[in-house]
């Protein structure tokens, strides 16, 4: 709880300093963190956020009316801000340890610790949840980020088919687990009516490691015929930091 309050406090300070940036500042894009007011983040040629050696995004310092302040060389003054929550920049979602591009047919759902992307159809048939933590935070842990939720699904569903294999996603080797399910089990937490209305039919879970973090990506589809390549179209746009 204390950590969450610290993150929210820092975020509130960031918004206080950098709100009012309605005017476009050269070399920057107005991005949003967790759906809050826009922040003038400096960007690279490919549209990705400019970051310092610690992975913090570089942000333009603005005046009361949103105008860019300059340094002694006449350049836009900047400061570094931690990427504590997912940041939306056009069709790019930037998180602490990665960025991911949202392809056509998908949309971003705002989140804090995870990045959630769903298909843009009316029923949001497909869903991807990307979790990550630093190698330092992972030390001593046996489970990957988000694995506990995946295990809950496995324990609560009737599994028709289960596969585990090695694949390459986001430029690295990964383990892919997939279960095809026919329904939900009736348990202490799931009654007969809930089990009968259970819609989820496919779950794939990917685990892999990047330069500074580990990743767990849970993919779900209500369509039993959904192929893994549908999910991997999104996962393969990830750039790992």
C-alpha positions as CSV (number, residue, x, y, z in Angstrom):
1,X,0.0,0.0,0.0
2,X,2.8,2.4,0.9
3,X,4.5,1.8,-2.5
4,X,1.2,2.5,-4.3
5,X,0.8,5.7,-2.5
6,X,4.3,6.8,-3.3
7,X,3.7,6.1,-7.0
8,X,0.5,8.0,-7.0
9,X,2.1,10.9,-5.2
10,X,4.9,11.1,-7.7
11,X,2.5,10.9,-10.5
12,X,0.4,13.7,-9.0
13,X,3.5,15.9,-8.8
14,X,4.4,15.2,-12.4
15,X,0.9,16.1,-13.6
16,X,1.0,19.4,-11.5
17,X,4.3,20.4,-13.1
18,X,3.5,19.5,-16.7
19,X,-0.2,20.2,-17.3
20,X,-1.3,22.9,-19.6
21,X,0.7,21.6,-22.5
22,X,-1.9,22.1,-25.2
23,X,0.6,23.6,-27.6
24,X,2.9,21.2,-29.4
25,X,6.5,21.6,-28.3
26,X,9.1,20.8,-31.0
27,X,10.6,17.4,-30.6
28,X,7.8,16.2,-28.2
29,X,4.5,14.5,-28.2
30,X,1.7,15.0,-25.8
31,X,1.3,11.6,-24.1
32,X,-1.0,10.5,-21.4
33,X,-0.2,8.4,-18.3
34,X,-3.0,6.2,-17.1
35,X,-5.5,8.4,-18.9
36,X,-4.6,11.6,-17.0
37,X,-3.7,15.0,-18.5
38,X,-1.2,15.2,-21.4
39,X,2.5,15.5,-20.7
40,X,5.0,16.9,-23.4
41,X,7.4,13.9,-23.6
42,X,10.4,14.1,-25.9
43,X,10.4,11.5,-28.6
44,X,12.9,9.6,-30.9
45,X,12.7,9.6,-34.7
46,X,10.6,6.4,-34.6
47,X,8.0,8.0,-32.3
48,X,9.1,6.1,-29.2
49,X,9.7,8.0,-26.0
50,X,13.2,9.4,-25.4
51,X,14.6,7.8,-22.2
52,X,17.7,8.3,-20.1
53,X,20.1,5.6,-19.0
54,X,17.8,4.7,-16.2
55,X,14.8,4.2,-18.4
56,X,13.0,7.4,-17.4
57,X,11.2,9.4,-20.0
58,X,12.6,12.8,-21.0
59,X,9.9,15.5,-20.6
60,X,9.9,19.1,-21.6
61,X,9.6,21.7,-18.8
62,X,6.8,24.1,-19.4
63,X,5.6,27.4,-18.0
64,X,2.2,28.3,-16.5
65,X,0.6,28.6,-19.9
66,X,2.1,25.4,-21.3
67,X,4.9,27.1,-23.2
68,X,8.3,25.4,-23.4
69,X,11.0,26.8,-21.1
70,X,14.5,27.0,-22.5
71,X,18.0,26.5,-21.0
72,X,21.0,28.7,-21.3
73,X,21.8,27.3,-24.8
74,X,18.3,28.3,-26.0
75,X,17.2,24.6,-26.2
76,X,14.0,23.2,-24.7
77,X,14.6,22.5,-21.0
78,X,13.9,18.9,-20.0
79,X,13.8,16.7,-17.0
80,X,13.5,12.9,-16.4
81,X,10.3,11.3,-15.1
82,X,9.9,7.6,-14.1
83,X,7.6,5.6,-16.2
84,X,5.6,4.3,-13.2
85,X,2.4,3.5,-15.2
86,X,1.6,2.7,-18.8
87,X,1.9,5.7,-21.1
88,X,-0.1,6.1,-24.3
89,X,1.5,7.8,-27.3
90,X,-0.6,7.4,-30.4
91,X,-0.6,3.7,-31.1
92,X,2.4,3.1,-28.9
93,X,2.0,2.0,-25.3
94,X,5.2,2.6,-23.2
95,X,5.7,0.8,-19.9
96,X,8.6,0.7,-17.5
97,X,10.4,-2.2,-19.2
98,X,9.0,-2.3,-22.8
99,X,6.9,-0.7,-25.4
100,X,4.3,-2.3,-27.6
101,X,2.5,-1.2,-30.7
102,X,-1.2,-1.7,-31.0
103,X,-2.0,-3.1,-34.5
104,X,-5.1,-2.6,-36.4
105,X,-8.0,-4.5,-35.0
106,X,-6.8,-4.0,-31.4
107,X,-7.2,-1.3,-28.7
108,X,-5.5,-0.3,-25.5
109,X,-7.2,-0.5,-22.1
110,X,-5.7,1.8,-19.5
111,X,-3.9,0.1,-16.6
112,X,-1.2,0.7,-14.0
113,X,0.9,-2.4,-13.3
114,X,-0.1,-4.3,-16.4
115,X,-0.7,-3.4,-20.0
116,X,-4.1,-4.7,-21.2
117,X,-5.0,-4.8,-24.9
118,X,-8.2,-6.1,-26.3
119,X,-9.6,-6.7,-29.8
120,X,-11.7,-3.8,-31.0
121,X,-14.8,-5.8,-31.9
122,X,-18.0,-5.2,-29.9
123,X,-17.5,-8.3,-27.6
124,X,-13.7,-7.8,-27.2
125,X,-13.3,-11.4,-28.1
126,X,-9.5,-11.4,-27.6
127,X,-7.5,-10.0,-24.7
128,X,-3.8,-9.7,-23.9
129,X,-2.4,-8.9,-20.5
130,X,1.3,-8.0,-20.4
131,X,3.0,-8.2,-17.0
132,X,6.7,-7.5,-16.2
133,X,9.2,-7.0,-13.4
134,X,12.9,-6.2,-13.2
135,X,15.5,-8.9,-13.0
136,X,16.3,-7.6,-9.5
137,X,12.6,-7.9,-8.5
138,X,12.4,-11.4,-10.0
139,X,15.4,-12.7,-8.0
140,X,14.4,-15.5,-5.7
141,X,10.9,-15.9,-7.3
142,X,9.9,-19.1,-9.1
143,X,6.8,-17.7,-10.9
144,X,6.8,-15.2,-13.8
145,X,4.7,-12.1,-13.6
146,X,1.0,-12.9,-14.0
147,X,1.6,-16.6,-13.6
148,X,-0.6,-16.8,-10.5
149,X,-3.6,-15.7,-12.5
150,X,-2.9,-18.1,-15.3
151,X,-2.7,-20.9,-12.7
152,X,-6.1,-19.8,-11.3
153,X,-7.6,-20.2,-14.8
154,X,-6.0,-23.6,-15.2
155,X,-7.4,-24.8,-11.9
156,X,-10.9,-23.5,-12.6
157,X,-11.5,-24.8,-16.1
158,X,-12.2,-28.1,-17.8
159,X,-9.1,-28.5,-20.0
160,X,-9.6,-30.4,-23.3
161,X,-6.1,-29.9,-24.7
162,X,-2.8,-28.6,-23.2
163,X,0.4,-27.8,-25.0
164,X,3.8,-26.4,-24.0
165,X,6.5,-25.5,-26.5
166,X,9.3,-23.1,-27.2
167,X,8.8,-20.1,-29.6
168,X,10.5,-16.9,-30.5
169,X,8.6,-13.7,-29.7
170,X,9.6,-10.1,-29.3
171,X,13.0,-11.1,-30.6
172,X,13.8,-13.5,-27.7
173,X,13.2,-17.2,-26.9
174,X,10.0,-17.8,-24.9
175,X,8.0,-20.6,-23.5
176,X,4.4,-20.8,-24.7
177,X,1.7,-22.7,-22.8
178,X,-1.7,-23.1,-24.3
179,X,-4.9,-24.7,-22.9
180,X,-8.1,-25.2,-24.8
181,X,-11.0,-25.4,-22.4
182,X,-14.6,-26.5,-22.7
183,X,-16.0,-24.8,-19.6
184,X,-15.6,-23.9,-16.0
185,X,-15.5,-26.3,-13.0
186,X,-18.1,-25.9,-10.3
187,X,-16.2,-25.0,-7.1
188,X,-16.6,-23.1,-3.9
189,X,-16.1,-19.9,-5.9
190,X,-18.0,-20.8,-9.1
191,X,-21.6,-21.9,-9.0
192,X,-23.5,-23.9,-11.6
193,X,-25.0,-20.8,-13.3
194,X,-21.6,-19.1,-13.5
195,X,-20.0,-22.3,-14.9
196,X,-22.8,-22.6,-17.5
197,X,-22.2,-19.0,-18.7
198,X,-18.4,-19.3,-18.8
199,X,-17.2,-17.9,-22.2
200,X,-13.4,-18.2,-22.2
201,X,-12.3,-21.0,-24.5
202,X,-8.5,-20.5,-25.2
203,X,-5.7,-19.3,-22.9
204,X,-2.1,-19.0,-24.0
205,X,0.6,-17.9,-21.6
206,X,4.1,-16.7,-22.7
207,X,7.1,-16.3,-20.4
208,X,10.5,-14.8,-21.5
209,X,13.4,-12.6,-20.4
210,X,14.7,-9.3,-21.8
211,X,17.8,-7.3,-21.0
212,X,16.6,-6.0,-17.7
213,X,13.3,-7.6,-17.0
214,X,11.2,-10.8,-17.2
215,X,7.8,-10.9,-18.8
216,X,4.6,-12.9,-18.5
217,X,1.9,-12.4,-21.3
218,X,-1.5,-14.0,-20.8
219,X,-3.7,-14.2,-23.9
220,X,-7.3,-15.1,-23.9
221,X,-9.9,-15.7,-26.6
222,X,-13.6,-16.6,-26.5
223,X,-13.2,-18.2,-29.9
224,X,-12.0,-21.9,-29.6
225,X,-10.4,-21.7,-33.1
226,X,-8.2,-18.7,-32.4
227,X,-4.6,-19.5,-33.4
228,X,-1.6,-18.3,-31.4
229,X,-0.4,-16.2,-34.3
230,X,-3.4,-13.8,-33.6
231,X,-1.8,-13.1,-30.2
232,X,1.7,-13.1,-31.4
233,X,0.9,-10.4,-34.0
234,X,0.7,-8.1,-30.9
235,X,3.5,-9.6,-28.8
236,X,6.0,-9.4,-31.7
237,X,5.6,-5.6,-31.7
238,X,7.1,-5.4,-28.2
239,X,10.5,-3.7,-27.8
240,X,12.2,-4.9,-24.6
241,X,14.3,-2.6,-22.5
